[in-house]
Amino acid sequence: MQYKVIVEDAARGLMGDSGMETAAAILSDKVNEAIKDGWEPLGGIAHSENRQEDPFLLQAMINRSSSPAVDAEEVPSPAPPEA
């Protein structure tokens, strides 16, 4: 089994535009593409913020197949801790 998290930046368009709605639509497209590739959503959408309080939407996904083909672009490396 494989596990990944699809992350979408929801900070775009916060000034006058609905960044959260746009991010939700983009996340939905990414999740639907992953479903076509054999991934399954695990739980619901999560919301988080980074240290600068920029919002993000996240969706955990699992793939029950045995092939380890994970798209590294969708799983960003964590930011280093600020000193």
Rosetta constraint file for C-alpha pairs under 8 A:
AtomPair CA 1 CA 62 HARMONIC 6.88 0.50
AtomPair CA 1 CA 63 HARMONIC 5.62 0.50
AtomPair CA 1 CA 64 HARMONIC 4.47 0.50
AtomPair CA 1 CA 65 HARMONIC 5.99 0.50
AtomPair CA 1 CA 66 HARMONIC 6.10 0.50
AtomPair CA 2 CA 62 HARMONIC 5.46 0.50
AtomPair CA 2 CA 63 HARMONIC 4.99 0.50
AtomPair CA 2 CA 64 HARMONIC 6.45 0.50
AtomPair CA 2 CA 65 HARMONIC 7.54 0.50
AtomPair CA 2 CA 66 HARMONIC 7.71 0.50
AtomPair CA 2 CA 68 HARMONIC 6.77 0.50
AtomPair CA 2 CA 70 HARMONIC 7.98 0.50
AtomPair CA 3 CA 60 HARMONIC 7.30 0.50
AtomPair CA 3 CA 61 HARMONIC 5.75 0.50
AtomPair CA 3 CA 62 HARMONIC 4.52 0.50
AtomPair CA 3 CA 63 HARMONIC 6.49 0.50
AtomPair CA 4 CA 60 HARMONIC 5.94 0.50
AtomPair CA 4 CA 61 HARMONIC 5.33 0.50
AtomPair CA 4 CA 62 HARMONIC 6.50 0.50
AtomPair CA 4 CA 70 HARMONIC 7.50 0.50
AtomPair CA 4 CA 74 HARMONIC 7.90 0.50
AtomPair CA 4 CA 75 HARMONIC 6.71 0.50
AtomPair CA 5 CA 58 HARMONIC 6.43 0.50
AtomPair CA 5 CA 59 HARMONIC 5.51 0.50
AtomPair CA 5 CA 60 HARMONIC 4.36 0.50
AtomPair CA 5 CA 61 HARMONIC 5.91 0.50
AtomPair CA 5 CA 74 HARMONIC 7.00 0.50
AtomPair CA 5 CA 75 HARMONIC 6.04 0.50
AtomPair CA 6 CA 27 HARMONIC 7.55 0.50
AtomPair CA 6 CA 30 HARMONIC 7.58 0.50
AtomPair CA 6 CA 31 HARMONIC 7.49 0.50
AtomPair CA 6 CA 58 HARMONIC 5.57 0.50
AtomPair CA 6 CA 59 HARMONIC 5.22 0.50
AtomPair CA 6 CA 60 HARMONIC 6.42 0.50
AtomPair CA 6 CA 61 HARMONIC 7.46 0.50
AtomPair CA 6 CA 74 HARMONIC 5.35 0.50
AtomPair CA 6 CA 75 HARMONIC 6.42 0.50
AtomPair CA 7 CA 27 HARMONIC 7.48 0.50
AtomPair CA 7 CA 56 HARMONIC 6.71 0.50
AtomPair CA 7 CA 57 HARMONIC 5.83 0.50
AtomPair CA 7 CA 58 HARMONIC 4.56 0.50
AtomPair CA 7 CA 59 HARMONIC 6.72 0.50
AtomPair CA 7 CA 74 HARMONIC 6.49 0.50
AtomPair CA 7 CA 75 HARMONIC 7.11 0.50
AtomPair CA 7 CA 76 HARMONIC 7.91 0.50
AtomPair CA 8 CA 23 HARMONIC 6.10 0.50
AtomPair CA 8 CA 24 HARMONIC 7.95 0.50
AtomPair CA 8 CA 26 HARMONIC 7.38 0.50
AtomPair CA 8 CA 27 HARMONIC 5.97 0.50
AtomPair CA 8 CA 56 HARMONIC 5.60 0.50
AtomPair CA 8 CA 57 HARMONIC 5.19 0.50
AtomPair CA 8 CA 58 HARMONIC 6.39 0.50
AtomPair CA 9 CA 23 HARMONIC 6.50 0.50
AtomPair CA 9 CA 54 HARMONIC 7.84 0.50
AtomPair CA 9 CA 55 HARMONIC 6.49 0.50
AtomPair CA 9 CA 56 HARMONIC 4.64 0.50
AtomPair CA 9 CA 57 HARMONIC 6.57 0.50
AtomPair CA 10 CA 19 HARMONIC 5.33 0.50
AtomPair CA 10 CA 20 HARMONIC 5.10 0.50
AtomPair CA 10 CA 22 HARMONIC 7.43 0.50
AtomPair CA 10 CA 23 HARMONIC 4.97 0.50
AtomPair CA 10 CA 24 HARMONIC 7.86 0.50
AtomPair CA 10 CA 54 HARMONIC 7.37 0.50
AtomPair CA 10 CA 55 HARMONIC 5.21 0.50
AtomPair CA 10 CA 56 HARMONIC 4.98 0.50
AtomPair CA 10 CA 57 HARMONIC 6.54 0.50
AtomPair CA 11 CA 19 HARMONIC 5.82 0.50
AtomPair CA 11 CA 20 HARMONIC 7.33 0.50
AtomPair CA 11 CA 54 HARMONIC 5.58 0.50
AtomPair CA 11 CA 55 HARMONIC 5.58 0.50
AtomPair CA 11 CA 56 HARMONIC 7.21 0.50
AtomPair CA 12 CA 19 HARMONIC 5.11 0.50
AtomPair CA 12 CA 23 HARMONIC 7.83 0.50
AtomPair CA 13 CA 17 HARMONIC 4.78 0.50
AtomPair CA 13 CA 18 HARMONIC 6.03 0.50
AtomPair CA 13 CA 19 HARMONIC 4.51 0.50
AtomPair CA 14 CA 18 HARMONIC 5.89 0.50
AtomPair CA 14 CA 19 HARMONIC 4.93 0.50
AtomPair CA 14 CA 20 HARMONIC 7.75 0.50
AtomPair CA 18 CA 22 HARMONIC 6.32 0.50
AtomPair CA 19 CA 23 HARMONIC 5.95 0.50
AtomPair CA 20 CA 24 HARMONIC 6.03 0.50
AtomPair CA 21 CA 25 HARMONIC 6.27 0.50
AtomPair CA 22 CA 26 HARMONIC 6.28 0.50
AtomPair CA 23 CA 27 HARMONIC 5.94 0.50
AtomPair CA 23 CA 57 HARMONIC 7.22 0.50
AtomPair CA 24 CA 28 HARMONIC 6.00 0.50
AtomPair CA 24 CA 57 HARMONIC 7.27 0.50
AtomPair CA 25 CA 29 HARMONIC 6.35 0.50
AtomPair CA 26 CA 30 HARMONIC 6.31 0.50
AtomPair CA 27 CA 31 HARMONIC 6.06 0.50
AtomPair CA 27 CA 57 HARMONIC 7.46 0.50
AtomPair CA 27 CA 58 HARMONIC 7.90 0.50
AtomPair CA 27 CA 59 HARMONIC 7.96 0.50
AtomPair CA 28 CA 32 HARMONIC 6.07 0.50
AtomPair CA 29 CA 33 HARMONIC 6.22 0.50
AtomPair CA 30 CA 34 HARMONIC 6.23 0.50
AtomPair CA 31 CA 35 HARMONIC 6.15 0.50
AtomPair CA 31 CA 41 HARMONIC 7.50 0.50
AtomPair CA 31 CA 59 HARMONIC 7.65 0.50
AtomPair CA 32 CA 36 HARMONIC 6.38 0.50
AtomPair CA 33 CA 37 HARMONIC 6.52 0.50
AtomPair CA 34 CA 38 HARMONIC 6.53 0.50
AtomPair CA 34 CA 39 HARMONIC 5.28 0.50
AtomPair CA 34 CA 40 HARMONIC 7.58 0.50
AtomPair CA 35 CA 39 HARMONIC 4.61 0.50
AtomPair CA 35 CA 40 HARMONIC 5.71 0.50
AtomPair CA 35 CA 41 HARMONIC 7.75 0.50
AtomPair CA 38 CA 63 HARMONIC 6.10 0.50
AtomPair CA 38 CA 64 HARMONIC 7.92 0.50
AtomPair CA 38 CA 65 HARMONIC 7.75 0.50
AtomPair CA 39 CA 61 HARMONIC 6.05 0.50
AtomPair CA 39 CA 62 HARMONIC 5.42 0.50
AtomPair CA 39 CA 63 HARMONIC 4.51 0.50
AtomPair CA 39 CA 64 HARMONIC 7.57 0.50
AtomPair CA 40 CA 61 HARMONIC 5.33 0.50
AtomPair CA 40 CA 62 HARMONIC 5.23 0.50
AtomPair CA 40 CA 63 HARMONIC 6.19 0.50
AtomPair CA 41 CA 59 HARMONIC 6.85 0.50
AtomPair CA 41 CA 60 HARMONIC 5.95 0.50
AtomPair CA 41 CA 61 HARMONIC 4.44 0.50
AtomPair CA 41 CA 62 HARMONIC 6.46 0.50
AtomPair CA 42 CA 59 HARMONIC 7.44 0.50
AtomPair CA 42 CA 60 HARMONIC 5.28 0.50
AtomPair CA 42 CA 61 HARMONIC 5.19 0.50
AtomPair CA 42 CA 62 HARMONIC 6.44 0.50
AtomPair CA 43 CA 59 HARMONIC 7.72 0.50
AtomPair CA 43 CA 60 HARMONIC 6.92 0.50
AtomPair CA 44 CA 59 HARMONIC 6.67 0.50
AtomPair CA 44 CA 60 HARMONIC 7.82 0.50
AtomPair CA 45 CA 57 HARMONIC 6.64 0.50
AtomPair CA 45 CA 58 HARMONIC 5.64 0.50
AtomPair CA 45 CA 59 HARMONIC 4.96 0.50
AtomPair CA 45 CA 60 HARMONIC 7.68 0.50
AtomPair CA 46 CA 57 HARMONIC 5.74 0.50
AtomPair CA 46 CA 58 HARMONIC 5.03 0.50
AtomPair CA 46 CA 59 HARMONIC 6.35 0.50
AtomPair CA 47 CA 55 HARMONIC 7.00 0.50
AtomPair CA 47 CA 56 HARMONIC 5.74 0.50
AtomPair CA 47 CA 57 HARMONIC 4.74 0.50
AtomPair CA 47 CA 58 HARMONIC 6.25 0.50
AtomPair CA 48 CA 55 HARMONIC 5.76 0.50
AtomPair CA 48 CA 56 HARMONIC 5.25 0.50
AtomPair CA 48 CA 57 HARMONIC 6.52 0.50
AtomPair CA 48 CA 58 HARMONIC 7.71 0.50
AtomPair CA 49 CA 53 HARMONIC 4.99 0.50
AtomPair CA 49 CA 54 HARMONIC 5.17 0.50
AtomPair CA 49 CA 55 HARMONIC 4.44 0.50
AtomPair CA 49 CA 56 HARMONIC 5.87 0.50
AtomPair CA 50 CA 54 HARMONIC 5.57 0.50
AtomPair CA 50 CA 55 HARMONIC 6.93 0.50
AtomPair CA 50 CA 56 HARMONIC 7.96 0.50
AtomPair CA 71 CA 75 HARMONIC 7.39 0.50
AtomPair CA 72 CA 76 HARMONIC 7.26 0.50
